[in-house]
């Protein structure tokens, strides 16, 4: 009798794991699809187009793009400064009951660890441009 309960529990655990993996793969695919049609241009051209008239560090901007793009699996210059973290970089999954660690969250965590070791509170931001400017201001401190 007890063995039957363990078997049922194990089956439910395996099904939950398979559902999680399946939902996560669907979400990653949906996220990448948002960027497929965007043109990927050389970084120098991208930087001139969006930040050429600023004094922002080219290295910082490129690093932010590379970190976000590597976590999502896209080309860095497919990202635009006005891309919103609550929209373009958000998973949209039908399986709302699952907790999914999204790639954007991991990218942001990596960026914050790299650039904000002495900062206790990060100002709120909505777009890639907001994040770049916040990090540039922190780098000046």
C-alpha distance (Angstrom), angle and dihedral (degrees) to the residues before:
residue distance angle dihedral
X1 . . .
X2 3.82 . .
X3 3.80 90.5 .
X4 3.82 89.7 58.9
X5 3.80 91.0 55.3
X6 3.81 90.8 50.8
X7 3.79 91.7 49.4
X8 3.81 91.8 49.7
X9 3.82 90.1 47.5
X10 3.80 91.0 49.6
X11 3.81 91.7 49.1
X12 3.81 90.9 50.2
X13 3.81 90.4 48.5
X14 3.82 91.9 51.1
X15 3.81 91.3 47.3
X16 3.81 91.0 50.9
X17 3.81 90.2 50.3
X18 3.80 93.0 49.1
X19 3.82 90.7 47.3
X20 3.80 90.6 51.0
X21 3.81 93.3 50.4
X22 3.81 92.0 45.5
X23 3.82 93.4 49.0
X24 3.80 91.6 45.9
X25 3.82 92.3 52.4
X26 3.80 91.4 48.8
X27 3.80 90.2 50.2
X28 3.82 93.1 49.2
X29 3.79 90.7 49.5
X30 3.82 91.7 49.9
X31 3.80 90.8 49.6
X32 3.81 93.5 50.8
X33 3.82 91.4 46.8
X34 3.80 90.3 64.2
X35 3.80 89.9 65.3
X36 3.81 102.0 37.5
X37 3.81 95.7 94.6
X38 3.78 94.7 46.3
X39 3.76 116.8 105.5
X40 3.79 115.7 -114.8
X41 3.80 110.4 -145.6
X42 3.82 130.9 179.0
X43 3.79 111.5 -76.9
X44 3.82 95.0 -118.8
X45 3.80 90.0 56.4
X46 3.81 91.0 45.4
X47 3.81 91.4 50.4
X48 3.82 92.8 48.4
X49 3.81 90.8 49.2
X50 3.80 96.8 50.5
X51 3.81 106.8 21.1
X52 3.80 106.1 15.4
X53 3.79 92.9 114.0
X54 3.83 94.2 49.8
X55 3.77 133.9 79.3
X56 3.79 93.1 -127.8
X57 3.78 117.6 138.8
X58 3.78 110.1 -100.2
X59 3.81 89.5 -150.3
X60 3.80 93.4 54.1
X61 3.80 93.0 48.7
X62 3.80 92.0 47.3
X63 3.79 91.6 47.5
X64 3.81 92.6 52.0
X65 3.81 91.3 49.0
X66 3.81 92.5 46.6
X67 3.80 93.8 50.3
X68 3.80 94.4 48.4
X69 3.81 93.3 43.1
X70 3.81 94.2 47.8
X71 3.80 91.6 53.8
X72 3.79 93.0 48.3
X73 3.80 96.7 38.2
X74 3.80 99.0 -121.1
X75 3.80 135.3 118.7
X76 3.84 109.9 -86.4
X77 3.79 95.3 -127.2
X78 3.79 91.3 56.4
X79 3.80 84.9 75.3
X80 3.80 116.6 91.6
X81 3.82 126.7 -155.1
X82 3.80 91.4 -119.6
X83 3.82 93.9 53.3
X84 3.78 107.3 124.8
X85 3.79 123.3 -136.9
X86 3.79 90.6 -144.1
X87 3.80 92.7 52.0
X88 3.82 121.9 20.2
X89 3.81 94.8 31.2
X90 3.77 97.5 42.0
X91 3.78 125.3 103.9
X92 3.76 113.6 -123.4
X93 3.77 106.8 -158.8
X94 3.76 129.2 169.5
X95 3.79 89.4 -146.0
X96 3.81 96.1 77.6
X97 3.79 92.5 163.7
X98 3.80 91.1 70.8
X99 3.78 122.2 85.7
X100 3.79 106.0 -134.2
X101 3.79 123.2 -171.3
X102 3.76 100.9 -139.8
X103 3.78 124.4 -144.9
X104 3.78 91.9 -123.7
X105 3.78 91.7 60.0
X106 3.79 91.0 51.7
X107 3.81 91.0 48.4
X108 3.80 92.3 50.7
X109 3.78 91.5 48.1
X110 3.81 89.7 53.1
X111 3.81 92.1 48.2
X112 3.81 92.8 48.8
X113 3.80 92.6 49.0
X114 3.79 90.3 51.0
X115 3.80 99.7 44.6
X116 3.78 108.5 24.1
X117 3.78 108.1 47.2
X118 3.82 92.6 131.5
X119 3.81 97.1 38.4
X120 3.79 117.8 91.7
X121 3.80 100.1 -171.4
X122 3.80 126.2 36.0
X123 3.80 116.0 -152.8
X124 3.79 114.1 -119.0
X125 3.78 118.2 -95.0
X126 3.78 137.2 -178.2
X127 3.80 107.2 -172.5
X128 3.78 139.4 42.3
X129 3.81 87.7 -109.7
X130 3.82 91.2 54.8
X131 3.80 90.4 51.5
X132 3.81 93.4 48.0
X133 3.81 92.1 51.0
X134 3.81 92.8 46.8
X135 3.80 91.1 51.2
X136 3.81 91.3 45.7
X137 3.81 89.9 53.7
X138 3.81 91.2 48.0
X139 3.81 90.0 50.5
X140 3.81 88.4 56.4
X141 3.83 92.4 57.0
